[in-house]
Amino acid sequence: MALQSGDLVLCSGTLRRGLPFQERLAAASAAGFAGVSLWGRDYQEARDSGLSDGDLRAMLNEYGLSVAEMDLAWWWLPGADAVQIPPAFDDQDIFRFKERDVFAMAEALEARSINAVDVFGGDWGLEEAAASFSALCRRAADHGLLVHVEFLPWSRIPDLATAWSVVRDADEPNGGIALDAWHYFRSSPDDELLRAIPGDRIVALQLNDAPAVPEPDLPQATLHDRLLPGEGDLDLDTLLASLRSIGTNAPIGVEVFSDALRLLPPMEVARLAGDAVRRVLARA
């Protein structure tokens, strides 16, 4: 069930953490999504509950869903893999999953891609980042995976221009950019640059919304205060028009980290997310 251009993906963070695997899939399927994204912790919690890889694949087939991407590749930049985060300080349950773990999860669930971000920064330059991304892509290709860099405004890959520099210079056929609308508009949005990037290099798309005025604490806001697409002030119409103009064929994710949404039943959250993104796409 390979994801196609325009297929909708319910990203893991839109639903509350710790939701049983089957409930996550049931909510996504009922709301008309074709795929889901997963964090390593989602997979591990499902396995810890007694489900086998075969069980997980059978559930995905039962609900007619594919795994669009696995989060999170945090180890790929120079020096990152040497960082040790004690479990007591890993409140997001991210850093126990290293490359071999994420690759194994992605293969087990027949995922399309993995998501790579800069978490720790460092004194590396863009040339070194491109070389590291190239190496990651080559290793991922052995597992049949695409790899996309997601830029974060507070990181050393803070915007589209920097992410494109890394991806362009790495020049790997399975490498590209994950464009999250929240991060795009909270960094240095550049429509002219976006329209100059080959469409096939935008490998993943995540839609969401936010107020016009940036929040004082961006990392806090991005994990707790996002809005559903169309419920804020971001210029999603122009963004989507630019993506259409370059022929982007990435699946369309909905990633809305929201404390308010997490209080609602998962079925309702998925329905609201699906309805919201379809309204935005219909007017674009």
C-alpha positions as CSV (number, residue, x, y, z in Angstrom):
1,M,0.0,0.0,0.0
2,A,2.5,2.6,-1.2
3,L,1.5,6.1,-0.4
4,Q,0.6,8.3,-3.4
5,S,0.7,12.0,-4.1
6,G,-1.9,13.8,-2.0
7,D,-2.6,10.9,0.3
8,L,-3.3,12.1,3.8
9,V,-1.1,11.0,6.8
10,L,-2.0,11.4,10.4
11,C,1.2,12.2,12.2
12,S,1.9,10.6,15.5
13,G,2.1,13.8,17.5
14,T,-1.5,14.8,16.6
15,L,-2.8,12.1,18.9
16,R,-2.0,11.7,22.6
17,R,1.1,9.9,23.6
18,G,0.7,6.3,24.8
19,L,-2.4,5.6,22.7
20,P,-2.6,1.8,22.0
21,F,-1.5,0.9,18.5
22,Q,-4.9,-0.3,17.3
23,E,-6.7,2.7,18.6
24,R,-4.3,5.0,16.7
25,L,-4.9,3.1,13.5
26,A,-8.6,2.9,14.0
27,A,-8.8,6.7,14.5
28,A,-6.7,7.4,11.4
29,S,-8.7,5.0,9.2
30,A,-12.1,6.2,10.3
31,A,-11.1,9.8,9.5
32,G,-10.0,8.8,5.9
33,F,-6.2,8.9,6.3
34,A,-4.1,6.7,4.1
35,G,-1.1,6.6,6.4
36,V,0.3,7.3,9.8
37,S,3.7,8.5,11.0
38,L,5.2,6.8,14.1
39,W,7.8,7.6,16.7
40,G,10.1,4.8,17.9
41,R,8.2,4.9,21.3
42,D,4.9,4.1,19.5
43,Y,6.4,1.0,18.0
44,Q,8.1,0.0,21.2
45,E,5.0,0.4,23.3
46,A,3.1,-1.8,20.9
47,R,5.8,-4.5,21.1
48,D,5.9,-4.2,24.9
49,S,2.2,-4.8,25.0
50,G,2.7,-8.2,23.5
51,L,2.2,-7.6,19.8
52,S,4.6,-9.0,17.3
53,D,5.8,-7.3,14.1
54,G,3.4,-9.6,12.2
55,D,0.6,-8.4,14.4
56,L,1.4,-4.8,13.7
57,R,1.6,-5.4,9.9
58,A,-1.7,-7.2,10.0
59,M,-3.3,-4.3,11.8
60,L,-2.0,-1.9,9.3
61,N,-3.4,-4.0,6.5
62,E,-6.7,-4.4,8.3
63,Y,-7.2,-0.7,8.5
64,G,-5.8,0.0,5.0
65,L,-2.9,2.1,6.3
66,S,0.8,2.6,5.5
67,V,3.5,3.9,7.7
68,A,4.7,7.1,6.1
69,E,7.7,7.8,8.3
70,M,9.5,6.9,11.4
71,D,10.8,9.6,13.8
72,L,13.5,10.4,14.9
73,A,17.0,10.2,13.4
74,W,19.0,12.3,15.9
75,W,22.4,10.6,15.7
76,W,23.5,11.4,12.1
77,L,25.3,14.7,12.4
78,P,29.0,14.9,13.5
79,G,29.3,14.2,17.2
80,A,25.6,13.5,17.8
81,D,26.0,9.7,18.2
82,A,28.5,10.1,21.0
83,V,26.0,12.1,23.1
84,Q,24.6,10.0,26.0
85,I,21.2,11.0,27.4
86,P,20.3,9.2,30.6
87,P,16.8,7.7,30.5
88,A,15.7,9.9,33.4
89,F,16.3,13.0,31.2
90,D,14.8,11.6,28.0
91,D,11.3,12.7,28.8
92,Q,10.2,12.3,25.1
93,D,11.6,8.8,25.0
94,I,13.7,9.5,21.9
95,F,17.4,8.9,22.5
96,R,17.3,5.2,23.4
97,F,16.5,4.5,19.8
98,K,19.6,4.5,17.6
99,E,20.1,3.9,14.0
100,R,19.9,0.1,14.1
101,D,16.7,0.4,16.1
102,V,14.9,2.9,13.8
103,F,16.0,1.0,10.7
104,A,14.7,-2.3,12.1
105,M,11.4,-0.6,13.1
106,A,11.0,0.9,9.7
107,E,11.7,-2.4,7.9
108,A,9.3,-4.3,10.2
109,L,6.5,-1.9,9.4
110,E,7.4,-1.3,5.8
111,A,7.8,2.4,6.4
112,R,8.4,4.8,3.5
113,S,11.0,7.1,5.2
114,I,12.8,8.3,8.3
115,N,13.0,11.8,9.6
116,A,16.3,13.4,10.4
117,V,16.8,16.5,12.5
118,D,19.5,18.4,14.3
119,V,19.1,18.0,18.1
120,F,22.4,18.8,19.6
121,G,24.0,21.4,17.3
122,G,27.8,21.5,17.4
123,D,30.6,23.2,15.5
124,W,30.2,21.4,12.2
125,G,29.7,23.3,9.0
126,L,27.2,22.7,6.2
127,E,29.8,20.7,4.1
128,E,30.2,18.3,7.0
129,A,26.4,18.1,7.5
130,A,25.9,17.3,3.8
131,A,28.5,14.5,4.0
132,S,26.8,13.1,7.1
133,F,23.4,13.2,5.4
134,S,24.8,11.5,2.3
135,A,26.2,8.7,4.5
136,L,22.8,8.4,6.3
137,C,21.0,8.2,3.0
138,R,23.3,5.5,1.7
139,R,22.8,3.4,4.8
140,A,19.0,3.9,4.7
141,A,18.9,2.9,1.0
142,D,20.1,-0.5,2.0
143,H,16.8,-0.7,3.9
144,G,14.6,0.7,1.1
145,L,14.1,4.0,2.9
146,L,13.8,7.6,1.9
147,V,15.4,10.1,4.3
148,H,14.2,13.7,4.8
149,V,15.8,16.6,6.8
150,E,13.3,18.5,8.9
151,F,14.6,22.0,9.7
152,L,13.9,23.4,13.2
153,P,14.1,27.2,13.7
154,W,16.2,26.9,16.9
155,S,18.7,24.4,15.5
156,R,21.8,24.6,13.3
157,I,19.5,23.6,10.4
158,P,17.0,26.4,11.1
159,D,15.3,27.0,7.8
160,L,14.5,25.9,4.3
161,A,17.7,27.4,2.8
162,T,20.0,25.5,5.2
163,A,18.1,22.2,4.7
164,W,18.2,22.6,1.0
165,S,22.0,23.3,1.1
166,V,22.5,20.0,3.0
167,V,20.2,18.0,0.7
168,R,21.5,19.5,-2.5
169,D,25.1,19.0,-1.7
170,A,24.6,15.5,-0.4
171,D,22.9,14.7,-3.8
172,E,21.5,11.3,-2.8
173,P,18.5,10.0,-4.8
174,N,16.7,8.9,-1.6
175,G,17.3,12.2,0.3
176,G,15.1,15.2,0.5
177,I,13.4,17.8,2.8
178,A,10.5,17.4,5.2
179,L,8.6,20.7,5.1
180,D,6.6,21.4,8.3
181,A,4.4,24.5,7.8
182,W,4.9,25.5,11.4
183,H,8.7,25.4,11.2
184,Y,8.7,27.0,7.7
185,F,6.7,30.1,8.8
186,R,8.4,30.4,12.2
187,S,11.9,30.4,10.5
188,S,12.7,32.4,7.3
189,P,9.9,31.6,4.9
190,D,11.2,32.0,1.3
191,D,8.6,31.4,-1.4
192,E,11.1,32.2,-4.2
193,L,13.5,29.6,-2.9
194,L,10.8,27.0,-2.4
195,R,9.7,27.5,-6.0
196,A,13.3,26.9,-7.2
197,I,13.7,23.6,-5.4
198,P,12.9,20.5,-7.5
199,G,9.5,19.1,-6.4
200,D,10.8,15.6,-5.9
201,R,13.2,16.9,-3.2
202,I,10.2,17.8,-0.9
203,V,9.8,14.3,0.4
204,A,7.4,14.9,3.3
205,L,4.9,17.6,4.0
206,Q,3.3,18.4,7.4
207,L,0.5,20.9,7.6
208,N,-0.6,22.7,10.8
209,D,-1.3,26.3,11.7
210,A,-0.4,29.1,14.2
211,P,-1.1,32.7,15.1
212,A,0.5,35.4,13.1
213,V,2.7,36.6,15.9
214,P,5.5,34.1,16.8
215,E,5.4,32.8,20.4
216,P,8.2,33.8,22.8
217,D,9.3,30.2,23.4
218,L,9.2,28.4,20.0
219,P,10.3,24.9,21.3
220,Q,7.5,25.0,23.9
221,A,4.9,26.3,21.5
222,T,5.7,23.8,18.7
223,L,5.1,20.9,21.1
224,H,2.0,22.2,22.9
225,D,0.2,25.0,21.0
226,R,-0.1,24.2,17.4
227,L,-3.4,24.8,15.6
228,L,-5.3,22.6,13.0
229,P,-4.7,23.7,9.4
230,G,-6.9,26.7,8.6
231,E,-7.5,27.7,12.2
232,G,-4.6,30.1,12.4
233,D,-2.9,32.8,10.4
234,L,-0.2,31.0,8.4
235,D,-0.4,31.5,4.7
236,L,-1.0,27.9,3.8
237,D,-2.7,28.8,0.5
238,T,0.5,30.3,-0.9
239,L,2.6,27.5,0.5
240,L,0.5,24.9,-1.2
241,A,0.4,26.8,-4.4
242,S,4.2,26.9,-4.4
243,L,4.4,23.2,-3.8
244,R,2.0,22.5,-6.6
245,S,4.0,24.7,-8.9
246,I,7.1,22.6,-8.5
247,G,5.2,19.3,-8.8
248,T,5.7,18.0,-5.2
249,N,4.2,14.6,-4.9
250,A,4.8,14.0,-1.2
251,P,2.0,12.6,1.0
252,I,0.3,15.3,3.1
253,G,0.8,14.9,6.8
254,V,-1.2,16.6,9.6
255,E,1.1,17.2,12.6
256,V,-0.6,19.3,15.3
257,F,1.0,19.0,18.7
258,S,-1.7,20.5,20.9
259,D,-2.5,20.1,24.5
260,A,-6.1,21.1,23.8
261,L,-6.5,18.3,21.2
262,R,-4.9,15.7,23.5
263,L,-7.9,16.2,25.9
264,L,-10.3,14.9,23.2
265,P,-11.1,11.3,22.2
266,P,-8.7,10.1,19.5
267,M,-11.5,9.4,17.1
268,E,-12.6,13.1,17.4
269,V,-9.1,14.4,17.0
270,A,-8.5,12.4,13.9
271,R,-11.9,13.5,12.4
272,L,-11.1,17.2,13.2
273,A,-7.6,16.9,11.7
274,G,-8.9,15.2,8.5
275,D,-11.8,17.7,8.1
276,A,-9.4,20.7,8.6
277,V,-6.8,19.6,6.1
278,R,-9.4,18.8,3.5
279,R,-10.9,22.2,3.8
280,V,-7.5,23.8,3.3
281,L,-6.7,21.6,0.3
282,A,-10.1,22.3,-1.2
283,R,-9.6,26.1,-1.3
284,A,-5.9,25.9,-2.5
